Amino acid sequence: MRKIHELRGLGPVSAKLLESVEIHDEDDLRAIGAPEAYARVRLAAAPSASLNLLYALHAALCDVDWRMLPSELKSVLRNEAGV
């Protein structure tokens, strides 16, 4: 079980945002998924969180750079997150 800041592409700011919505580690993030985690952060902690956070959360779970995500996948993630 890795802490959020240990995941690829996520740092202390992302970790703090996720902790504010009770997501403390990789297992927590995996259990709810990137779109739900992003939606929770936007609702409770950072309404102006950019879509880059959504992409970074998903990419971290896949252990890839978020900039490598295909545009089709980004569109699916946005739809799942309700944005």
PDB file of N, CA, C and O in Angstrom:
ATOM      1  N   MET A   1       0.849  -1.177   0.000  1.00  0.00           N
ATOM      2  CA  MET A   1       0.000   0.000   0.000  1.00  0.00           C
ATOM      3  C   MET A   1       0.894   1.240   0.000  1.00  0.00           C
ATOM      4  O   MET A   1       1.644   1.485   0.945  1.00  0.00           O
ATOM      5  N   ARG A   2       0.797   2.014  -1.081  1.00  0.00           N
ATOM      6  CA  ARG A   2       1.605   3.230  -1.187  1.00  0.00           C
ATOM      7  C   ARG A   2       0.777   4.444  -0.803  1.00  0.00           C
ATOM      8  O   ARG A   2      -0.423   4.513  -1.070  1.00  0.00           O
ATOM      9  N   LYS A   3       1.437   5.385  -0.181  1.00  0.00           N
ATOM     10  CA  LYS A   3       0.808   6.672   0.121  1.00  0.00           C
ATOM     11  C   LYS A   3       0.610   7.430  -1.188  1.00  0.00           C
ATOM     12  O   LYS A   3       1.292   7.162  -2.177  1.00  0.00           O
ATOM     13  N   ILE A   4      -0.317   8.369  -1.187  1.00  0.00           N
ATOM     14  CA  ILE A   4      -0.642   9.121  -2.396  1.00  0.00           C
ATOM     15  C   ILE A   4       0.593   9.793  -2.986  1.00  0.00           C
ATOM     16  O   ILE A   4       0.814   9.722  -4.195  1.00  0.00           O
ATOM     17  N   HIS A   5       1.396  10.439  -2.154  1.00  0.00           N
ATOM     18  CA  HIS A   5       2.558  11.158  -2.687  1.00  0.00           C
ATOM     19  C   HIS A   5       3.624  10.229  -3.272  1.00  0.00           C
ATOM     20  O   HIS A   5       4.560  10.696  -3.921  1.00  0.00           O
ATOM     21  N   GLU A   6       3.491   8.936  -3.050  1.00  0.00           N
ATOM     22  CA  GLU A   6       4.429   7.969  -3.622  1.00  0.00           C
ATOM     23  C   GLU A   6       4.003   7.496  -5.016  1.00  0.00           C
ATOM     24  O   GLU A   6       4.777   6.838  -5.711  1.00  0.00           O
ATOM     25  N   LEU A   7       2.795   7.825  -5.416  1.00  0.00           N
ATOM     26  CA  LEU A   7       2.305   7.424  -6.726  1.00  0.00           C
ATOM     27  C   LEU A   7       2.858   8.352  -7.802  1.00  0.00           C
ATOM     28  O   LEU A   7       3.066   9.543  -7.568  1.00  0.00           O
ATOM     29  N   ARG A   8       3.086   7.802  -8.952  1.00  0.00           N
ATOM     30  CA  ARG A   8       3.650   8.564 -10.066  1.00  0.00           C
ATOM     31  C   ARG A   8       2.778   9.774 -10.401  1.00  0.00           C
ATOM     32  O   ARG A   8       1.571   9.652 -10.608  1.00  0.00           O
ATOM     33  N   GLY A   9       3.413  10.937 -10.450  1.00  0.00           N
ATOM     34  CA  GLY A   9       2.741  12.148 -10.883  1.00  0.00           C
ATOM     35  C   GLY A   9       1.926  12.859  -9.819  1.00  0.00           C
ATOM     36  O   GLY A   9       1.362  13.920 -10.088  1.00  0.00           O
ATOM     37  N   LEU A  10       1.848  12.299  -8.613  1.00  0.00           N
ATOM     38  CA  LEU A  10       1.086  12.935  -7.541  1.00  0.00           C
ATOM     39  C   LEU A  10       2.046  13.386  -6.444  1.00  0.00           C
ATOM     40  O   LEU A  10       2.933  12.637  -6.034  1.00  0.00           O
ATOM     41  N   GLY A  11       1.863  14.586  -5.986  1.00  0.00           N
ATOM     42  CA  GLY A  11       2.750  15.129  -4.969  1.00  0.00           C
ATOM     43  C   GLY A  11       2.002  15.526  -3.722  1.00  0.00           C
ATOM     44  O   GLY A  11       0.873  15.090  -3.501  1.00  0.00           O
ATOM     45  N   PRO A  12       2.630  16.357  -2.898  1.00  0.00           N
ATOM     46  CA  PRO A  12       2.035  16.735  -1.627  1.00  0.00           C
ATOM     47  C   PRO A  12       0.724  17.513  -1.749  1.00  0.00           C
ATOM     48  O   PRO A  12      -0.153  17.365  -0.898  1.00  0.00           O
ATOM     49  N   VAL A  13       0.574  18.328  -2.773  1.00  0.00           N
ATOM     50  CA  VAL A  13      -0.669  19.089  -2.931  1.00  0.00           C
ATOM     51  C   VAL A  13      -1.820  18.135  -3.253  1.00  0.00           C
ATOM     52  O   VAL A  13      -2.893  18.226  -2.656  1.00  0.00           O
ATOM     53  N   SER A  14      -1.595  17.232  -4.187  1.00  0.00           N
ATOM     54  CA  SER A  14      -2.622  16.236  -4.522  1.00  0.00           C
ATOM     55  C   SER A  14      -2.948  15.380  -3.310  1.00  0.00           C
ATOM     56  O   SER A  14      -4.114  15.087  -3.045  1.00  0.00           O
ATOM     57  N   ALA A  15      -1.917  14.978  -2.576  1.00  0.00           N
ATOM     58  CA  ALA A  15      -2.131  14.142  -1.389  1.00  0.00           C
ATOM     59  C   ALA A  15      -2.991  14.874  -0.364  1.00  0.00           C
ATOM     60  O   ALA A  15      -3.886  14.280   0.237  1.00  0.00           O
ATOM     61  N   LYS A  16      -2.724  16.153  -0.166  1.00  0.00           N
ATOM     62  CA  LYS A  16      -3.501  16.930   0.811  1.00  0.00           C
ATOM     63  C   LYS A  16      -4.958  17.053   0.378  1.00  0.00           C
ATOM     64  O   LYS A  16      -5.864  16.917   1.200  1.00  0.00           O
ATOM     65  N   LEU A  17      -5.184  17.308  -0.897  1.00  0.00           N
ATOM     66  CA  LEU A  17      -6.554  17.389  -1.402  1.00  0.00           C
ATOM     67  C   LEU A  17      -7.294  16.071  -1.200  1.00  0.00           C
ATOM     68  O   LEU A  17      -8.442  16.059  -0.755  1.00  0.00           O
ATOM     69  N   LEU A  18      -6.638  14.973  -1.524  1.00  0.00           N
ATOM     70  CA  LEU A  18      -7.276  13.665  -1.382  1.00  0.00           C
ATOM     71  C   LEU A  18      -7.505  13.304   0.084  1.00  0.00           C
ATOM     72  O   LEU A  18      -8.539  12.732   0.429  1.00  0.00           O
ATOM     73  N   GLU A  19      -6.561  13.632   0.931  1.00  0.00           N
ATOM     74  CA  GLU A  19      -6.742  13.357   2.361  1.00  0.00           C
ATOM     75  C   GLU A  19      -7.931  14.130   2.919  1.00  0.00           C
ATOM     76  O   GLU A  19      -8.595  13.663   3.844  1.00  0.00           O
ATOM     77  N   SER A  20      -8.203  15.302   2.366  1.00  0.00           N
ATOM     78  CA  SER A  20      -9.328  16.090   2.861  1.00  0.00           C
ATOM     79  C   SER A  20     -10.668  15.424   2.569  1.00  0.00           C
ATOM     80  O   SER A  20     -11.682  15.774   3.173  1.00  0.00           O
ATOM     81  N   VAL A  21     -10.673  14.463   1.642  1.00  0.00           N
ATOM     82  CA  VAL A  21     -11.902  13.716   1.335  1.00  0.00           C
ATOM     83  C   VAL A  21     -11.730  12.234   1.692  1.00  0.00           C
ATOM     84  O   VAL A  21     -12.355  11.355   1.098  1.00  0.00           O
ATOM     85  N   GLU A  22     -10.866  11.986   2.678  1.00  0.00           N
ATOM     86  CA  GLU A  22     -10.674  10.646   3.252  1.00  0.00           C
ATOM     87  C   GLU A  22     -10.096   9.617   2.287  1.00  0.00           C
ATOM     88  O   GLU A  22     -10.417   8.432   2.370  1.00  0.00           O
ATOM     89  N   ILE A  23      -9.250  10.069   1.378  1.00  0.00           N
ATOM     90  CA  ILE A  23      -8.505   9.157   0.499  1.00  0.00           C
ATOM     91  C   ILE A  23      -7.045   9.297   0.896  1.00  0.00           C
ATOM     92  O   ILE A  23      -6.414  10.319   0.630  1.00  0.00           O
ATOM     93  N   HIS A  24      -6.515   8.261   1.535  1.00  0.00           N
ATOM     94  CA  HIS A  24      -5.203   8.364   2.160  1.00  0.00           C
ATOM     95  C   HIS A  24      -4.094   7.584   1.462  1.00  0.00           C
ATOM     96  O   HIS A  24      -2.914   7.861   1.679  1.00  0.00           O
ATOM     97  N   ASP A  25      -4.457   6.621   0.633  1.00  0.00           N
ATOM     98  CA  ASP A  25      -3.427   5.801   0.006  1.00  0.00           C
ATOM     99  C   ASP A  25      -3.925   5.220  -1.308  1.00  0.00           C
ATOM    100  O   ASP A  25      -5.063   5.449  -1.717  1.00  0.00           O
ATOM    101  N   GLU A  26      -3.062   4.474  -1.953  1.00  0.00           N
ATOM    102  CA  GLU A  26      -3.388   3.888  -3.254  1.00  0.00           C
ATOM    103  C   GLU A  26      -4.628   2.998  -3.173  1.00  0.00           C
ATOM    104  O   GLU A  26      -5.467   3.022  -4.074  1.00  0.00           O
ATOM    105  N   ASP A  27      -4.748   2.227  -2.120  1.00  0.00           N
ATOM    106  CA  ASP A  27      -5.906   1.341  -1.979  1.00  0.00           C
ATOM    107  C   ASP A  27      -7.214   2.124  -1.922  1.00  0.00           C
ATOM    108  O   ASP A  27      -8.200   1.738  -2.549  1.00  0.00           O
ATOM    109  N   ASP A  28      -7.220   3.217  -1.173  1.00  0.00           N
ATOM    110  CA  ASP A  28      -8.416   4.064  -1.101  1.00  0.00           C
ATOM    111  C   ASP A  28      -8.771   4.611  -2.486  1.00  0.00           C
ATOM    112  O   ASP A  28      -9.930   4.586  -2.900  1.00  0.00           O
ATOM    113  N   LEU A  29      -7.753   5.106  -3.190  1.00  0.00           N
ATOM    114  CA  LEU A  29      -7.970   5.689  -4.506  1.00  0.00           C
ATOM    115  C   LEU A  29      -8.460   4.629  -5.491  1.00  0.00           C
ATOM    116  O   LEU A  29      -9.383   4.876  -6.266  1.00  0.00           O
ATOM    117  N   ARG A  30      -7.852   3.473  -5.458  1.00  0.00           N
ATOM    118  CA  ARG A  30      -8.257   2.386  -6.349  1.00  0.00           C
ATOM    119  C   ARG A  30      -9.699   1.947  -6.078  1.00  0.00           C
ATOM    120  O   ARG A  30     -10.449   1.633  -7.002  1.00  0.00           O
ATOM    121  N   ALA A  31     -10.070   1.930  -4.800  1.00  0.00           N
ATOM    122  CA  ALA A  31     -11.402   1.449  -4.415  1.00  0.00           C
ATOM    123  C   ALA A  31     -12.519   2.330  -4.992  1.00  0.00           C
ATOM    124  O   ALA A  31     -13.577   1.824  -5.364  1.00  0.00           O
ATOM    125  N   ILE A  32     -12.286   3.628  -5.065  1.00  0.00           N
ATOM    126  CA  ILE A  32     -13.358   4.503  -5.580  1.00  0.00           C
ATOM    127  C   ILE A  32     -13.108   4.962  -7.006  1.00  0.00           C
ATOM    128  O   ILE A  32     -14.042   5.377  -7.692  1.00  0.00           O
ATOM    129  N   GLY A  33     -11.871   4.898  -7.462  1.00  0.00           N
ATOM    130  CA  GLY A  33     -11.545   5.286  -8.826  1.00  0.00           C
ATOM    131  C   GLY A  33     -11.266   6.772  -8.959  1.00  0.00           C
ATOM    132  O   GLY A  33     -11.703   7.586  -8.145  1.00  0.00           O
ATOM    133  N   ALA A  34     -10.535   7.097  -9.994  1.00  0.00           N
ATOM    134  CA  ALA A  34     -10.129   8.484 -10.231  1.00  0.00           C
ATOM    135  C   ALA A  34     -11.311   9.435 -10.448  1.00  0.00           C
ATOM    136  O   ALA A  34     -11.313  10.521  -9.869  1.00  0.00           O
ATOM    137  N   PRO A  35     -12.318   9.073 -11.257  1.00  0.00           N
ATOM    138  CA  PRO A  35     -13.420  10.028 -11.475  1.00  0.00           C
ATOM    139  C   PRO A  35     -14.166  10.382 -10.186  1.00  0.00           C
ATOM    140  O   PRO A  35     -14.484  11.550  -9.963  1.00  0.00           O
ATOM    141  N   GLU A  36     -14.448   9.399  -9.343  1.00  0.00           N
ATOM    142  CA  GLU A  36     -15.151   9.671  -8.089  1.00  0.00           C
ATOM    143  C   GLU A  36     -14.267  10.475  -7.134  1.00  0.00           C
ATOM    144  O   GLU A  36     -14.751  11.384  -6.460  1.00  0.00           O
ATOM    145  N   ALA A  37     -12.976  10.145  -7.075  1.00  0.00           N
ATOM    146  CA  ALA A  37     -12.058  10.889  -6.213  1.00  0.00           C
ATOM    147  C   ALA A  37     -12.000  12.352  -6.650  1.00  0.00           C
ATOM    148  O   ALA A  37     -12.040  13.256  -5.815  1.00  0.00           O
ATOM    149  N   TYR A  38     -11.909  12.579  -7.947  1.00  0.00           N
ATOM    150  CA  TYR A  38     -11.875  13.941  -8.480  1.00  0.00           C
ATOM    151  C   TYR A  38     -13.173  14.691  -8.150  1.00  0.00           C
ATOM    152  O   TYR A  38     -13.142  15.850  -7.736  1.00  0.00           O
ATOM    153  N   ALA A  39     -14.297  14.021  -8.337  1.00  0.00           N
ATOM    154  CA  ALA A  39     -15.589  14.650  -8.033  1.00  0.00           C
ATOM    155  C   ALA A  39     -15.678  15.023  -6.559  1.00  0.00           C
ATOM    156  O   ALA A  39     -16.183  16.095  -6.226  1.00  0.00           O
ATOM    157  N   ARG A  40     -15.201  14.167  -5.680  1.00  0.00           N
ATOM    158  CA  ARG A  40     -15.226  14.458  -4.244  1.00  0.00           C
ATOM    159  C   ARG A  40     -14.342  15.649  -3.907  1.00  0.00           C
ATOM    160  O   ARG A  40     -14.727  16.506  -3.112  1.00  0.00           O
ATOM    161  N   VAL A  41     -13.156  15.704  -4.510  1.00  0.00           N
ATOM    162  CA  VAL A  41     -12.244  16.826  -4.260  1.00  0.00           C
ATOM    163  C   VAL A  41     -12.900  18.123  -4.720  1.00  0.00           C
ATOM    164  O   VAL A  41     -12.856  19.127  -4.009  1.00  0.00           O
ATOM    165  N   ARG A  42     -13.500  18.109  -5.895  1.00  0.00           N
ATOM    166  CA  ARG A  42     -14.138  19.326  -6.408  1.00  0.00           C
ATOM    167  C   ARG A  42     -15.316  19.745  -5.544  1.00  0.00           C
ATOM    168  O   ARG A  42     -15.536  20.939  -5.341  1.00  0.00           O
ATOM    169  N   LEU A  43     -16.061  18.804  -5.041  1.00  0.00           N
ATOM    170  CA  LEU A  43     -17.236  19.115  -4.233  1.00  0.00           C
ATOM    171  C   LEU A  43     -16.852  19.636  -2.850  1.00  0.00           C
ATOM    172  O   LEU A  43     -17.441  20.601  -2.364  1.00  0.00           O
ATOM    173  N   ALA A  44     -15.875  19.006  -2.223  1.00  0.00           N
ATOM    174  CA  ALA A  44     -15.597  19.289  -0.820  1.00  0.00           C
ATOM    175  C   ALA A  44     -14.371  20.156  -0.556  1.00  0.00           C
ATOM    176  O   ALA A  44     -14.336  20.872   0.445  1.00  0.00           O
ATOM    177  N   ALA A  45     -13.383  20.111  -1.410  1.00  0.00           N
ATOM    178  CA  ALA A  45     -12.117  20.740  -1.052  1.00  0.00           C
ATOM    179  C   ALA A  45     -11.628  21.801  -2.029  1.00  0.00           C
ATOM    180  O   ALA A  45     -11.092  22.829  -1.616  1.00  0.00           O
ATOM    181  N   ALA A  46     -11.811  21.556  -3.310  1.00  0.00           N
ATOM    182  CA  ALA A  46     -11.230  22.466  -4.302  1.00  0.00           C
ATOM    183  C   ALA A  46     -12.116  22.531  -5.538  1.00  0.00           C
ATOM    184  O   ALA A  46     -11.855  21.849  -6.529  1.00  0.00           O
ATOM    185  N   PRO A  47     -13.166  23.351  -5.482  1.00  0.00           N
ATOM    186  CA  PRO A  47     -14.092  23.436  -6.610  1.00  0.00           C
ATOM    187  C   PRO A  47     -13.430  23.807  -7.939  1.00  0.00           C
ATOM    188  O   PRO A  47     -13.948  23.486  -9.009  1.00  0.00           O
ATOM    189  N   SER A  48     -12.300  24.473  -7.864  1.00  0.00           N
ATOM    190  CA  SER A  48     -11.625  24.886  -9.094  1.00  0.00           C
ATOM    191  C   SER A  48     -10.510  23.930  -9.520  1.00  0.00           C
ATOM    192  O   SER A  48      -9.685  24.281 -10.364  1.00  0.00           O
ATOM    193  N   ALA A  49     -10.479  22.736  -8.950  1.00  0.00           N
ATOM    194  CA  ALA A  49      -9.448  21.764  -9.317  1.00  0.00           C
ATOM    195  C   ALA A  49      -9.486  21.526 -10.825  1.00  0.00           C
ATOM    196  O   ALA A  49     -10.551  21.318 -11.406  1.00  0.00           O
ATOM    197  N   SER A  50      -8.327  21.560 -11.439  1.00  0.00           N
ATOM    198  CA  SER A  50      -8.271  21.418 -12.898  1.00  0.00           C
ATOM    199  C   SER A  50      -8.458  19.963 -13.314  1.00  0.00           C
ATOM    200  O   SER A  50      -8.325  19.039 -12.513  1.00  0.00           O
ATOM    201  N   LEU A  51      -8.766  19.799 -14.576  1.00  0.00           N
ATOM    202  CA  LEU A  51      -8.907  18.447 -15.121  1.00  0.00           C
ATOM    203  C   LEU A  51      -7.594  17.681 -15.079  1.00  0.00           C
ATOM    204  O   LEU A  51      -7.588  16.450 -15.120  1.00  0.00           O
ATOM    205  N   ASN A  52      -6.490  18.400 -14.997  1.00  0.00           N
ATOM    206  CA  ASN A  52      -5.202  17.717 -14.891  1.00  0.00           C
ATOM    207  C   ASN A  52      -5.153  16.824 -13.666  1.00  0.00           C
ATOM    208  O   ASN A  52      -4.498  15.782 -13.688  1.00  0.00           O
ATOM    209  N   LEU A  53      -5.835  17.215 -12.594  1.00  0.00           N
ATOM    210  CA  LEU A  53      -5.880  16.361 -11.407  1.00  0.00           C
ATOM    211  C   LEU A  53      -6.599  15.060 -11.731  1.00  0.00           C
ATOM    212  O   LEU A  53      -6.130  13.986 -11.355  1.00  0.00           O
ATOM    213  N   LEU A  54      -7.716  15.140 -12.415  1.00  0.00           N
ATOM    214  CA  LEU A  54      -8.448  13.937 -12.809  1.00  0.00           C
ATOM    215  C   LEU A  54      -7.554  13.015 -13.618  1.00  0.00           C
ATOM    216  O   LEU A  54      -7.472  11.818 -13.344  1.00  0.00           O
ATOM    217  N   TYR A  55      -6.888  13.574 -14.611  1.00  0.00           N
ATOM    218  CA  TYR A  55      -6.015  12.762 -15.460  1.00  0.00           C
ATOM    219  C   TYR A  55      -4.845  12.187 -14.667  1.00  0.00           C
ATOM    220  O   TYR A  55      -4.466  11.032 -14.861  1.00  0.00           O
ATOM    221  N   ALA A  56      -4.276  12.993 -13.777  1.00  0.00           N
ATOM    222  CA  ALA A  56      -3.142  12.530 -12.968  1.00  0.00           C
ATOM    223  C   ALA A  56      -3.555  11.400 -12.024  1.00  0.00           C
ATOM    224  O   ALA A  56      -2.785  10.466 -11.801  1.00  0.00           O
ATOM    225  N   LEU A  57      -4.762  11.483 -11.473  1.00  0.00           N
ATOM    226  CA  LEU A  57      -5.231  10.420 -10.582  1.00  0.00           C
ATOM    227  C   LEU A  57      -5.349   9.105 -11.334  1.00  0.00           C
ATOM    228  O   LEU A  57      -4.897   8.065 -10.854  1.00  0.00           O
ATOM    229  N   HIS A  58      -5.951   9.151 -12.501  1.00  0.00           N
ATOM    230  CA  HIS A  58      -6.092   7.927 -13.294  1.00  0.00           C
ATOM    231  C   HIS A  58      -4.728   7.406 -13.728  1.00  0.00           C
ATOM    232  O   HIS A  58      -4.443   6.214 -13.618  1.00  0.00           O
ATOM    233  N   ALA A  59      -3.892   8.307 -14.219  1.00  0.00           N
ATOM    234  CA  ALA A  59      -2.563   7.905 -14.690  1.00  0.00           C
ATOM    235  C   ALA A  59      -1.732   7.303 -13.560  1.00  0.00           C
ATOM    236  O   ALA A  59      -0.977   6.355 -13.776  1.00  0.00           O
ATOM    237  N   ALA A  60      -1.873   7.853 -12.357  1.00  0.00           N
ATOM    238  CA  ALA A  60      -1.119   7.316 -11.215  1.00  0.00           C
ATOM    239  C   ALA A  60      -1.514   5.871 -10.940  1.00  0.00           C
ATOM    240  O   ALA A  60      -0.664   5.047 -10.603  1.00  0.00           O
ATOM    241  N   LEU A  61      -2.791   5.563 -11.081  1.00  0.00           N
ATOM    242  CA  LEU A  61      -3.243   4.190 -10.863  1.00  0.00           C
ATOM    243  C   LEU A  61      -2.736   3.242 -11.943  1.00  0.00           C
ATOM    244  O   LEU A  61      -2.620   2.037 -11.719  1.00  0.00           O
ATOM    245  N   CYS A  62      -2.434   3.796 -13.116  1.00  0.00           N
ATOM    246  CA  CYS A  62      -1.910   2.997 -14.231  1.00  0.00           C
ATOM    247  C   CYS A  62      -0.384   3.059 -14.316  1.00  0.00           C
ATOM    248  O   CYS A  62       0.228   2.389 -15.148  1.00  0.00           O
ATOM    249  N   ASP A  63       0.218   3.868 -13.447  1.00  0.00           N
ATOM    250  CA  ASP A  63       1.662   4.088 -13.417  1.00  0.00           C
ATOM    251  C   ASP A  63       2.203   4.598 -14.760  1.00  0.00           C
ATOM    252  O   ASP A  63       3.206   4.106 -15.276  1.00  0.00           O
ATOM    253  N   VAL A  64       1.503   5.601 -15.306  1.00  0.00           N
ATOM    254  CA  VAL A  64       1.951   6.261 -16.531  1.00  0.00           C
ATOM    255  C   VAL A  64       1.896   7.768 -16.327  1.00  0.00           C
ATOM    256  O   VAL A  64       1.274   8.250 -15.380  1.00  0.00           O
ATOM    257  N   ASP A  65       2.543   8.509 -17.212  1.00  0.00           N
ATOM    258  CA  ASP A  65       2.487   9.965 -17.179  1.00  0.00           C
ATOM    259  C   ASP A  65       1.114  10.396 -17.690  1.00  0.00           C
ATOM    260  O   ASP A  65       0.651   9.894 -18.714  1.00  0.00           O
ATOM    261  N   TRP A  66       0.459  11.319 -16.987  1.00  0.00           N
ATOM    262  CA  TRP A  66      -0.894  11.736 -17.378  1.00  0.00           C
ATOM    263  C   TRP A  66      -0.938  12.318 -18.775  1.00  0.00           C
ATOM    264  O   TRP A  66      -1.970  12.245 -19.443  1.00  0.00           O
ATOM    265  N   ARG A  67       0.158  12.892 -19.227  1.00  0.00           N
ATOM    266  CA  ARG A  67       0.188  13.496 -20.563  1.00  0.00           C
ATOM    267  C   ARG A  67       0.151  12.438 -21.665  1.00  0.00           C
ATOM    268  O   ARG A  67      -0.046  12.764 -22.836  1.00  0.00           O
ATOM    269  N   MET A  68       0.339  11.185 -21.294  1.00  0.00           N
ATOM    270  CA  MET A  68       0.310  10.100 -22.267  1.00  0.00           C
ATOM    271  C   MET A  68      -1.085   9.501 -22.443  1.00  0.00           C
ATOM    272  O   MET A  68      -1.280   8.639 -23.299  1.00  0.00           O
ATOM    273  N   LEU A  69      -2.051   9.942 -21.650  1.00  0.00           N
ATOM    274  CA  LEU A  69      -3.406   9.402 -21.765  1.00  0.00           C
ATOM    275  C   LEU A  69      -4.028   9.852 -23.081  1.00  0.00           C
ATOM    276  O   LEU A  69      -3.958  11.032 -23.424  1.00  0.00           O
ATOM    277  N   PRO A  70      -4.631   8.934 -23.819  1.00  0.00           N
ATOM    278  CA  PRO A  70      -5.273   9.316 -25.078  1.00  0.00           C
ATOM    279  C   PRO A  70      -6.494  10.209 -24.848  1.00  0.00           C
ATOM    280  O   PRO A  70      -7.157  10.114 -23.816  1.00  0.00           O
ATOM    281  N   SER A  71      -6.776  11.059 -25.803  1.00  0.00           N
ATOM    282  CA  SER A  71      -7.886  12.003 -25.655  1.00  0.00           C
ATOM    283  C   SER A  71      -9.219  11.289 -25.467  1.00  0.00           C
ATOM    284  O   SER A  71     -10.095  11.801 -24.771  1.00  0.00           O
ATOM    285  N   GLU A  72      -9.388  10.116 -26.075  1.00  0.00           N
ATOM    286  CA  GLU A  72     -10.628   9.363 -25.902  1.00  0.00           C
ATOM    287  C   GLU A  72     -10.811   8.949 -24.442  1.00  0.00           C
ATOM    288  O   GLU A  72     -11.917   9.021 -23.908  1.00  0.00           O
ATOM    289  N   LEU A  73      -9.738   8.521 -23.805  1.00  0.00           N
ATOM    290  CA  LEU A  73      -9.800   8.131 -22.394  1.00  0.00           C
ATOM    291  C   LEU A  73     -10.085   9.354 -21.523  1.00  0.00           C
ATOM    292  O   LEU A  73     -10.864   9.271 -20.575  1.00  0.00           O
ATOM    293  N   LYS A  74      -9.467  10.470 -21.836  1.00  0.00           N
ATOM    294  CA  LYS A  74      -9.729  11.696 -21.079  1.00  0.00           C
ATOM    295  C   LYS A  74     -11.201  12.069 -21.152  1.00  0.00           C
ATOM    296  O   LYS A  74     -11.787  12.509 -20.163  1.00  0.00           O
ATOM    297  N   SER A  75     -11.785  11.895 -22.309  1.00  0.00           N
ATOM    298  CA  SER A  75     -13.207  12.181 -22.477  1.00  0.00           C
ATOM    299  C   SER A  75     -14.059  11.262 -21.611  1.00  0.00           C
ATOM    300  O   SER A  75     -15.009  11.720 -20.977  1.00  0.00           O
ATOM    301  N   VAL A  76     -13.739   9.992 -21.575  1.00  0.00           N
ATOM    302  CA  VAL A  76     -14.453   9.027 -20.729  1.00  0.00           C
ATOM    303  C   VAL A  76     -14.314   9.421 -19.271  1.00  0.00           C
ATOM    304  O   VAL A  76     -15.297   9.400 -18.531  1.00  0.00           O
ATOM    305  N   LEU A  77     -13.117   9.780 -18.846  1.00  0.00           N
ATOM    306  CA  LEU A  77     -12.892  10.173 -17.453  1.00  0.00           C
ATOM    307  C   LEU A  77     -13.726  11.412 -17.096  1.00  0.00           C
ATOM    308  O   LEU A  77     -14.329  11.467 -16.025  1.00  0.00           O
ATOM    309  N   ARG A  78     -13.757  12.400 -17.991  1.00  0.00           N
ATOM    310  CA  ARG A  78     -14.556  13.598 -17.743  1.00  0.00           C
ATOM    311  C   ARG A  78     -16.032  13.237 -17.594  1.00  0.00           C
ATOM    312  O   ARG A  78     -16.707  13.735 -16.692  1.00  0.00           O
ATOM    313  N   ASN A  79     -16.526  12.387 -18.463  1.00  0.00           N
ATOM    314  CA  ASN A  79     -17.937  11.964 -18.384  1.00  0.00           C
ATOM    315  C   ASN A  79     -18.214  11.249 -17.078  1.00  0.00           C
ATOM    316  O   ASN A  79     -19.234  11.507 -16.440  1.00  0.00           O
ATOM    317  N   GLU A  80     -17.322  10.350 -16.667  1.00  0.00           N
ATOM    318  CA  GLU A  80     -17.517   9.607 -15.425  1.00  0.00           C
ATOM    319  C   GLU A  80     -17.462  10.515 -14.200  1.00  0.00           C
ATOM    320  O   GLU A  80     -18.114  10.258 -13.188  1.00  0.00           O
ATOM    321  N   ALA A  81     -16.666  11.589 -14.313  1.00  0.00           N
ATOM    322  CA  ALA A  81     -16.546  12.529 -13.195  1.00  0.00           C
ATOM    323  C   ALA A  81     -17.656  13.575 -13.206  1.00  0.00           C
ATOM    324  O   ALA A  81     -17.801  14.348 -12.259  1.00  0.00           O
ATOM    325  N   GLY A  82     -18.424  13.592 -14.264  1.00  0.00           N
ATOM    326  CA  GLY A  82     -19.533  14.537 -14.346  1.00  0.00           C
ATOM    327  C   GLY A  82     -19.122  15.948 -14.710  1.00  0.00           C
ATOM    328  O   GLY A  82     -19.790  16.906 -14.323  1.00  0.00           O
ATOM    329  N   VAL A  83     -18.039  16.091 -15.445  1.00  0.00           N
ATOM    330  CA  VAL A  83     -17.588  17.424 -15.868  1.00  0.00           C
ATOM    331  C   VAL A  83     -17.510  17.516 -17.381  1.00  0.00           C
ATOM    332  O   VAL A  83     -17.150  18.564 -17.918  1.00  0.00           O
TER     333      VAL A  83
END
